[in-house]
Structure formats: C-alpha cells, structure tokens
Amino acid sequence: MIEFFLKKAQKSKDKETQRTRVGELAGKLGFLSNIILFIGKFVIGFTAGSVSIMADAMNSLSDTISSILTLIGFRVASKPADSEHPYGHERFEYISGLIISFIIIFVGFQFLQSSIKKIIAPENIRLSSYLFVVLIVSILVKIWQGRMYLTLSRKINSETLKAASKDSLNDVYTTAAVLVSALVEWGTGLKIDGYVGFLLALYIVYSGLSMVKDFIGELLGSRPTDKEIKEMEDRLSASTAILGYHDLLVHDYGPQKRFASVHIEVDASWSLTRAHQVIDQIEKDFHENLGVELVCHLDPVAIQDIEYLTVSNTVQSIIFQIDRKLRLHDFRIKNENTLQFDLVVPDNFHLTERQLLAEIQQLVEQTMGDYQLDVTFDHNYLL
C-alpha cells in the first residue's frame, strides 16, 4: 500500500521535488490515520471515564497536529534559495520538528495533572466491547503508521520522519499499556487507570524532551555520522594524485544541503593548472556521489626539497615521542631558525596547548638546536 502512494509521489525526476512530495505524502497519511484514532479514542475515553484512554487520545491529537506541521515543514523547506536565505529553507524541517516536540511536552504535562487527580479520587471505568476493539485497532494502525514513516524517511533521509516513526512505534506501547489497564480493571476490579495515565504522561514528556534535544542539535549543527565521515575519507584517500589531506569540516543547511571543506596536500612543483584539475575532480566526485558541495584548499608540499624533508621528518618524530595521536601538517621553514606548522590535537588531550608547546620546544632544542616554533593548534572533532 505504501509503495502505491510512493510511486505517485516519485514521478518527478527532480530530487528536491521528489523529497517534498514524499514528505507531503507522509504528512497526509499521518493526518488521516491520526485524526481517525483521535476521534475513536476520545469517544470511548469520554464515555468510559478513563483518564488513561483520554491521555492516549490527546497523544493522537498531538500526532495529528504533528502531521499538519510535517506538511507545512516540507512545503516551506522546498522553497528555493533567495537573497535573504542563500542556502535555501531546508532547515525549516528541523524547526517544524522542534515545534512538534514542544506540543508533545505540553500535552504530557496536561495529562500529568489529570492523572494525579484520578489517582487521588479514583473512579470506575465504564467498560465495553467497543473500548477493547478501538484500542486493538489503534495498536494495529500505529504499527502500520510507524512502518510507513520509516519507509518514507529512508527514501528521502529525513530525520523528521524518522522521529515520527519512532513516536508512532512508541505509541504502540502506550496504547498497549492502556489496553492492559482496562483488562486488569475488568478482570480484577483494581482501579489502576490513574497510575497508568500518569506513567503515560511521564513517557510523553520524556519523548518530547528527547526530540527537542535532537532537533536543537540539528539546528546548532550536529556532527556527521561515522558512516558519512568514512565515505568522505575513503574518497579522499582513493585519490592517488594527492599527497594527503587534513582539516575536513562538514556542515549542513538541511538534509539535502550539505557542504564541506578540506585542505589537500599536493606536490609544490606542480603548476597551478594541474593542481586545480586534480582538486576539481575531487569536488566533482563528492557532488555526484555523496551530494556534498566540497571546497578544496591547496597546500603545496616541497617533497623534492631534501632539507625540507629532513627537517619535517625530524619534527614529526619529535611529535610522535610525545603522543602518536598528534598529527602535523602545513609544515614550513620560514627562515633559517623558524619552523611553522599546524598540530592536530585529539579531544581531551592530557596536556594544555601551552604545556604541549613547551614540551615540543624543549625536545626540538635538544634534538635539532636553536629553532623558534610558530605552532597553530587544531582540534578536529570529526575524529
């Protein structure tokens, strides 16, 4: 069934248009299924006088609102770049997800209050066969909905739809808890409805807070996944024309707007035209195969200069004496007694920059003589 709707949404050859249509499809299917669930749960919850079922109904209402925001989010995110937003509007997808998270938290707090009142003054639930039928159907619909969101999220790599899928599958457990609560009261007469409602409300608040954390991370600029970093590093390492690379930085302006920059080391004897041809091919490879707009900075390395190689190798061996995790690049001999280089320091290194510089200076003086150091410290958080 999902594939039937998906084929219609993917008719366009343009990737951005396809993404928008798939996102809108998810919003429409989610809205339709959630509004039906809300009405069904609200009616049986109201007639049965069950705070846990009403909490579950309000959770479905928040999911309905979330579906509307998903529709709006994908519509706004698909708008082209303009003078005020030169990188497009795709980050609005994260904003719509953040708004959904706040709605979920609000609903959770409302039902915390209702559940506490029901615990203090418990009432019997008016049970009926319709109540059990609606709850069982709700569980089945939520399982389908979770699979639908997950399938569509994989098609367009959408964190918003992944979050919606997780929320839907979590709703399976909450509705199952409500069903168990009703069965317990029906079988034993124990009035646990308020307690189950309280636990569900806590879960709703926790789920909303977790989503807030995730979406704020996306808006602030989260770290790429290890898989994405490895794909980029593998492609750079596969280029046999270059000597090496460093300072790989990745940032995004939405799921389809990823940018990166990297320093590429090349033979200093190359002509500028040759060097440009090599990095141009690397940039093109990133764009076509990874969908990443890469900008390469050239770092010429004097590999045919014997003095340069001798001095740089000596300094590198000194660096390794301190810690083999330290990496050196952009090495230059500025004049007869000044050595300039960048040093990549791992996160949470045991020495401060000042202590590290002092130790390197001491080892250089002991090994090489009277050299001055001009060191720039790098902290690469992609490692």
N, C-alpha and C positions, 0 to 999 in steps of 0.2 A: 504493500500500500504506500509506504514512504517513497519507494522507488518511482511509483507512478507520478506522484506530485513532483519529485525531484527532477524527472525528465523534462517536465514542463518549465521548471524554474531555470534549467540549464540550457535552454535553447540558444541564448545569446553566446557568441564566441568571445565577447569581451569579458575578461576575468572579473573586473570590478562590478560590471552589471550582473554577472552570474552570482557574485557574492551577495549583492544587495537582494536579488530575488530569492536566494536560498534563505537569507536572514529574515526576509519578509514572510516567506512560507512558514518558517519556524514560529514566528510571531502569530500568524493567523491560526495555525493548527493548535498552538498552545492556548490562544484566547478561546477558541471554540470549545476545546476539551475542558479547560479550567472553569469557564462560566457554567457549563453543564454540571460539573462536580460541585461548584459552589451552591447552585440552586438546590441540588439534591440533598447535600449535607445540611444546608441551612434549614430546609423544610423539616427533615427528620430530627435535627438537633433541637429546633424550636418546639416541635410537637412532643418530643420525648423529654424535654427539660434537661438536656445533657450539656454541661459546660465543656466537656472534652470534645464532643462532636461539633459544638459551635466553634470551639477553637480551631478544629480541623477545617471547618467551613471557612472561617476567616483566613486561614492559611491558603485555602484555594482562591479566595478573593484577592489576596495579595499576589498570588501567582497569575491571576487574570490581569491585574494591573501591570505586573511584570511583563506579560506578553504584549500589552499595548506599548509599553516603554521600549521593548525589543524592536517592535515595528518602527517606532519613531527613531530609535537609535540608529538602525540600519539605513533609514531614509536620509537622516542628517549626515551620517558618516559617508554616504555615497556622493555627497556634493563635491564638485571639483574644487581644486585649489583656486584661491582668489588673492587679491592684493593684501588682505589682512591675514590670510591663512595660507601662506605659500606652500605648505606641506600637506594641504588638504584638511579634511574634517574627520578622519577615521578614529581619532581618539575619543570622539563623542560616544562611540560604542562603549568605552570604559566609563564615561560619565553616566550613561543610561544604566549601566550595571550597578554603579555606585548608588544611584537613586533607588533602584530596586532593593538594594541591601538595606537602606535606611527605612524603607516601607516595611520590610520583613521585621526589623528590630522593633518598630512602633507597634506592629500587630502583636508581637510576642509580649511586650510589656503590658498591653491592654488585657491580654488573657492571663497574665500572671495575677493581676488584680481580681479578675473574675474567679479564677481557680481558688485563690485564698479565701474568698467569700464562700465558695462552695464547700471548702474543707471545714470552715468554721460552722456553717449551717448546712449540712448535707441533706439532699433530697433524693427521693427515689426516681430512677429513670423509667419513663413510660415506654417499655419495650414492645416491639412489634416485629413481624417478619420483614416488613419493608425496611426497617432500620438495618438489619443484617444484610439484605440484598444490596442496598445502596452502598454500604461500606465495602462489601466484597467487589462490587463493580468498580468502585473508586480505586481499589488496590490494583485491579487489572488495567484500568485506564492509565494510572500513574506509571506502571511498568512499561506500557506501550509509549507513553509520553517521554519517559527517560531515554528509551532506546531511540526514539525519533530525534530528540535533541542531540544525542551523542552522534548519531549517524550524520546529521547535517553539520555539526560542529567539525567533524573530521573532513568533510568536503571542503570547508572554507577556512579551517584552522581558526575558529572563533572561541576565545576564552569566555565570552558572554554566554554562548550556547552550551559550552562545557559546564559552566556554573549552573545553568538552567537544568541540564541533565542530572547533575549531582543533586540539586534541590528536589527534582521530581522523584528520583530514586529514594532519597531520604524521606519523602512524603509517604512512600510505601510503608516504611517502618512506623511512622507516626499514626497513619490510619489503621495499621495492623494493631497498634497498641490500643487505639480507641475500640476496635472490634473485640480485643481480648477483655478490655474493661467491661464492655456490655455483656459479654459471655459470663464473666465472673459474677456480675451482679444478678444475671438471670439464673445462674446455677447455684449460687451460694447466698445471695441477698446482701453481700458485702458492698457498702457504698464507697467505692474507690474512684468514682468519676472525677472528683475534685483533685485527687492526688495525681491521676493520670493527666488531667488537664494542666496541672502545674508543671509536671515533667515535660509535657509537650511544649508549653510556653517557654520554659528554660531552653529547650532544644532550638526553638525558633529564634530566640535572641542570640544564642551561640552561633547558629548558622549565619544569621545576618552579620554579626561582628566579624566572622571569618571571611565573608565575602567582601566586607568593607576593606579589610586588611589587604586582600588580593587586588582589588581594583585600585586602591590608593598606590599600591606597589607598581601597577602598570602605568598610572599617571605620572608617578615620580620618575619612572624609567627603571624597570627591573632588569636583572641580569639575564642574558640569553640562556637557554638551556644548554646543558653539556653536549647534547647531540648537535645543536646548531653551531656551537663553537668548534666542535670536532670537524664538522662538514667544511667550515671555512678554513681551518688549519690544514686539513687534508688537501684542499685545492691549492693552497699556497705552497705547501710542501711538494706538491706534484710538479710545480714549475721548476724545471731543471735549469732554466736560463738564469735565475736569480741566485744570489749567494745566501740569502736568508731574509727573514722578516721579523719585525717586532712592533710593539705598541699597537696591537689590534684593538680597536674600540668599536663597539656596536651600540646603536641607539635606534629607536623606532618612533614613528608618529602615527602608529596604528598597525593593525595586523598585516596590512599589505604595503606599508610604507616603512621599510627598514633601510637604514643607512649604516655604513661602516667606513672606517679609515684605517690605514696601515702604513708602516714605513717599510719600504722594500730596499734591500741592500743589493747593489749592482757593482760591477767592475768599474772603477774610476776611469779606466782608459776608454770606455765606451763613448761613442758620440751621443749627443742629447737625443738625436732622432732614433737611434737604436734602442736606447733606454725607454723612450716614450712608447715605441712599438710594443715592447715587452709588457710594460705595465698596462697599456691599453688593452692588450689581450686578456690580462688577468681581470681587469674591471669588467670586460665584456662577458667573461666566463661566470663571474659572480652574478651579473644581472640575468643572464639567460638560464642558469641552472639553480640558483638559490633565491632569485628575486630580490637581491640586495644591491643597492646602489653604493659601490665601493669607490673611494678616492684614495689613490696611492701617492705617498710622499717618497721621493727618491733619496736614498742615502748612498753616495758613492764611497766605495771601499778600495783603498790603494793596495790591492793584493799583489801587485807586481813590484812594490817598493820593499826591498829587503829590510831596511831599517824599521819601517812601519810594522812589518810582520813580526820582527824580533821583539820590539818594544811592546806591541799589543799582546802578543802571546805571553810575555813575561808578566804583564799586569793581570791578564786573565788567570794565570796560575796562582798569583798572589791572592786574587779574589777567591779562588777555589779553596785556598788554605783556610779562609775564614768560614765559608759555607758554600757547598757545591750547588745550593739552590739559587745563589746570587748569579745574575746574568748581566753581562756587559755588552753595550752596543754604542754606536756613533763615536768610536774612538778617533781622536785627532791628536796630532803633535803640533801644538800651536806655535811654539818656538823651541829653542834649544832645551829649555828646562820646564815647560808647562805641558802637562798631559790633561786632555779634556775628554770626558766620556760620560755616558748615561749609565746608571746602575739600577737594574730592576730588583726591588726588594720584596720578598714574599710578605703576605699579610701576617700580622702578629709576630714580626721578626724579633728575636731576643735582644737586639741592640737598637738604640735610637740612631737616627741619622748622624748626629754629632759623634756618638761613640764609634759608629762604623767608619766614618771618615777619618777619625783619629787613628784607628787601628790600621786602615789601609795606608795612610800616610807614613806610619811608623814602619810597616813592612816594606813599602817602596823605598824608603831611605836606607833600610838595612840591606836590601837586595840590589837596588839599582843606583843609589846615590842621591844627590840633592835635586829632586824633582818637586815642582809645585803641582797640586792637583786642583782641577776645576771639574767637580762632580755634580751632575744633576740626578737626583734620586727619583725613580719612577715607582709607582705602586699599581701593578696591573691586577685588578680584581676579577679578571676573566680567568685567571689561572686556577 
